Amino acid sequence: MLSNYLTVKETGEHEIVIERSRFIAHISRATTEEEANEFIQFIKKRHHSANHNCSAYLIGEHDQIQKANDDGEPSGTAGVPMLEVLKKRRLKDVVVVVTRYFGGIKLGAGGLIRAYGKSVSEGLNAIGVVERKLMQMVHTKIDYTLLGKVENELRSSPYLIKEINYLEQVEIVTYVAAENIQIFKEYVINLTNANATIEDGSLEYLEEKIL
């Protein structure tokens, strides 16, 4: 698992008009090629009357799966420029379909390359990009008498509380970066005078919007 990577914030779409042609960028996450193709087919059915539904996707920790499709546009003028935008933004696990409704004015090869690239770029700006950081869930169990002190200290610290479970003891689940696990444990031990049970939980990605 990657310690961190960039991807699109959510599924969404964004439309621009260039020389009377409508370019609608549909963008979504996809962690497998099957998911990417399902999204592409969904958009194609939804916009079956469009002149073109060009697509590109970039999948895998090391971008192992890369595909681009011009869907009837001149070779290399749509899918590849779209894919290049995803690469330049350093995105992973993302699929994009740009739907074009032709407006009657031909753009030429250079114009098409710029238009499809711009459609994806502006679509990403509109929908948003997040950084996903791999974090260790740390479960800290303490007596209720320590809750106020520990919670206040944690909320004013760099560590982010995921949830608090009110059980026989209070369990505080905290996001901690892998490289800070030992530092965090020492911090909690000092904070509670060693009156805490600390256990490692699962690994999860924490998302932070950067665009």
Disulfide bonds with the S-S distance in Angstrom:
none
